[in-house]
Amino acid sequence: MITDEQFIYAHNYAFDLTPKASFRQRMAAVLLNSNGEISAEGVNEFESHWYMKPENGYRKDQIGAHCELSTIRNYCRRHNIDDKNKTRFFNECKKQDFNTIVVVRRKGGICSLTRGNSKPCSACQTFLKKCGVKYMVYFDEKVNHYIKEHV
């Protein structure tokens, strides 16, 4: 379980990454291990991702990679986890210490400090679950605070 201090650090770290996102929606994510340490980060980007296909729940017009996928991909690249064989990839991911993913969205331009809805889409939630991520933390505008859910 991550502490409030670890969450605040992870949130601020991810929020500072959002201007690097190449999609219209400036979103970033950080992956925390069970000690609350950041082990990977990613942003929405136009680089394609093998999982973003209609059969996995994504629309045909979605291009690139959502920040959640980018974060897992960045972790796997750093740790030499190959994604050529999808079954082996997910099995290897489940062996990693993927405790919590914190997803943030900067709304209103790259200089804005406004947070926006950042709940992962259902397809990304499925991907995170297959990878063994236990919790996701995201901002919900309706209640104006962060929500922590089991993936």
BATI-244254 format. One line per field, with one value per residue (C-alpha): residue in one letter; x, y, z. Coordinates in Angstrom, 2 decimals, always signed. Last residue first. Layout:
// residues N
residu: A | ...
east: X | ...
north: Y | ...
up: Z | ...
This chain:
// residues 151
residu: V | H | E | K | I | Y | H | N | V | K | E | D | F | Y | V | M | Y | K | V | G | C | K | K | L | F | T | Q | C | A | S | C | P | K | S | N | G | R | T | L | S | C | I | G | G | K | R | R | V | V | V | I | T | N | F | D | Q | K | K | C | E | N | F | F | R | T | K | N | K | D | D | I | N | H | R | R | C | Y | N | R | I | T | S | L | E | C | H | A | G | I | Q | D | K | R | Y | G | N | E | P | K | M | Y | W | H | S | E | F | E | N | V | G | E | A | S | I | E | G | N | S | N | L | L | V | A | A | M | R | Q | R | F | S | A | K | P | T | L | D | F | A | Y | N | H | A | Y | I | F | Q | E | D | T | I | M
east: -7.73 | -8.48 | -9.57 | -8.13 | -10.07 | -8.58 | -10.66 | -13.20 | -16.25 | -17.44 | -13.94 | -12.58 | -8.79 | -7.04 | -5.37 | -5.06 | -4.39 | -3.04 | -1.09 | -0.60 | +0.02 | -3.33 | -5.00 | -3.23 | -4.35 | -7.96 | -7.87 | -6.43 | -9.41 | -11.86 | -10.45 | -8.13 | -9.70 | -8.01 | -10.74 | -9.13 | -6.67 | -6.18 | -2.65 | -2.60 | +0.67 | +0.26 | -3.30 | -6.72 | -6.69 | -3.62 | -4.48 | -3.11 | -2.81 | -1.18 | -0.43 | -0.10 | +1.58 | +3.51 | +6.32 | +7.10 | +6.15 | +2.82 | +4.75 | +6.59 | +3.30 | +1.85 | +4.85 | +4.92 | +1.31 | +1.99 | +5.05 | +6.89 | +6.64 | +10.15 | +10.93 | +14.40 | +14.01 | +14.25 | +12.07 | +9.51 | +9.24 | +8.85 | +6.16 | +4.26 | +4.31 | +3.43 | +0.42 | -0.88 | -0.13 | -2.36 | -0.49 | -0.64 | -3.77 | -7.40 | -9.50 | -10.08 | -11.59 | -9.89 | -11.41 | -8.71 | -10.16 | -10.18 | -6.38 | -4.23 | -2.16 | +0.73 | +1.43 | +2.00 | +4.15 | +1.72 | +2.07 | +0.02 | +2.66 | +4.79 | +6.54 | +8.33 | +9.55 | +8.40 | +8.84 | +5.81 | +7.47 | +5.04 | +6.23 | +4.79 | +3.99 | +3.66 | +1.12 | +0.78 | -2.04 | -2.23 | -5.36 | -4.65 | -2.13 | +1.65 | +2.22 | +5.39 | +3.35 | +1.98 | +5.32 | +5.02 | +1.66 | +3.36 | +5.99 | +3.39 | +1.14 | +4.03 | +5.21 | +1.67 | +1.09 | +4.34 | +3.42 | -0.06 | +1.48 | +1.41 | +0.00
north: -3.30 | -2.45 | +1.13 | +4.32 | +7.49 | +10.98 | +14.06 | +16.43 | +14.16 | +14.60 | +15.46 | +11.99 | +11.80 | +8.42 | +5.81 | +2.27 | -0.80 | -4.35 | -4.25 | -7.86 | -7.34 | -8.91 | -6.49 | -3.51 | -4.64 | -5.05 | -1.58 | -0.22 | -1.69 | -0.27 | +3.24 | +4.43 | +7.01 | +10.36 | +12.94 | +16.37 | +18.28 | +22.01 | +23.39 | +24.79 | +25.39 | +22.47 | +23.35 | +23.22 | +19.83 | +18.06 | +14.41 | +12.05 | +8.27 | +6.64 | +2.94 | +0.77 | -2.52 | -3.81 | -5.78 | -8.04 | -11.72 | -10.77 | -8.96 | -12.15 | -14.06 | -11.20 | -11.26 | -15.09 | -15.07 | -12.22 | -13.78 | -10.92 | -8.72 | -9.24 | -8.21 | -6.67 | -4.80 | -1.26 | -2.20 | -3.79 | -0.68 | +1.56 | -0.73 | -0.72 | +3.09 | +3.42 | +1.13 | +3.27 | +6.47 | +5.44 | +4.35 | +5.49 | +5.60 | +5.29 | +5.40 | +1.63 | +1.80 | -0.10 | -3.12 | -5.77 | -7.05 | -3.44 | -3.19 | -1.19 | -4.12 | -3.80 | -0.18 | +2.58 | +5.62 | +8.56 | +9.16 | +9.43 | +9.58 | +7.06 | +6.37 | +3.46 | +2.09 | +4.89 | +3.81 | +3.07 | +0.05 | -2.28 | -0.91 | +2.21 | +2.79 | +6.36 | +7.66 | +10.65 | +12.38 | +15.52 | +14.90 | +16.25 | +13.47 | +14.05 | +13.86 | +15.68 | +18.41 | +15.66 | +14.76 | +17.32 | +15.77 | +12.37 | +13.58 | +15.54 | +12.47 | +10.16 | +12.56 | +13.02 | +9.24 | +8.56 | +11.15 | +9.67 | +6.25 | +3.37 | +0.00
up: -11.33 | -7.70 | -7.50 | -6.03 | -6.80 | -6.85 | -6.15 | -7.65 | -7.23 | -10.80 | -12.05 | -11.24 | -11.04 | -11.30 | -9.10 | -10.40 | -8.28 | -8.69 | -11.96 | -13.06 | -16.77 | -17.71 | -15.27 | -16.86 | -20.34 | -19.17 | -17.61 | -20.87 | -22.78 | -20.22 | -20.60 | -17.83 | -15.51 | -16.07 | -15.79 | -15.79 | -13.64 | -14.07 | -13.63 | -17.15 | -19.00 | -21.41 | -22.32 | -20.65 | -18.93 | -17.63 | -17.11 | -14.51 | -14.16 | -11.12 | -11.61 | -8.51 | -7.59 | -10.58 | -8.90 | -11.83 | -12.16 | -13.75 | -16.48 | -17.41 | -17.79 | -19.86 | -22.22 | -22.42 | -23.60 | -26.05 | -27.71 | -29.40 | -26.30 | -24.93 | -21.37 | -21.45 | -18.14 | -19.53 | -22.51 | -20.19 | -18.02 | -21.05 | -22.49 | -19.17 | -19.12 | -22.79 | -22.30 | -19.43 | -21.35 | -24.24 | -27.33 | -30.91 | -32.95 | -32.04 | -35.22 | -35.22 | -31.74 | -28.94 | -27.20 | -27.61 | -30.90 | -32.13 | -31.80 | -29.40 | -28.04 | -30.52 | -29.53 | -32.05 | -31.33 | -31.35 | -27.65 | -24.48 | -21.75 | -19.88 | -16.60 | -14.97 | -11.60 | -9.32 | -5.71 | -3.51 | -1.87 | -3.67 | -7.03 | -8.58 | -12.25 | -13.43 | -15.90 | -18.19 | -20.03 | -22.16 | -24.20 | -27.69 | -28.09 | -28.14 | -24.40 | -23.30 | -21.57 | -19.26 | -17.65 | -14.82 | -13.88 | -13.64 | -11.16 | -9.21 | -8.95 | -7.99 | -5.25 | -3.95 | -4.00 | -2.14 | +0.49 | +0.89 | +1.48 | -0.97 | +0.00
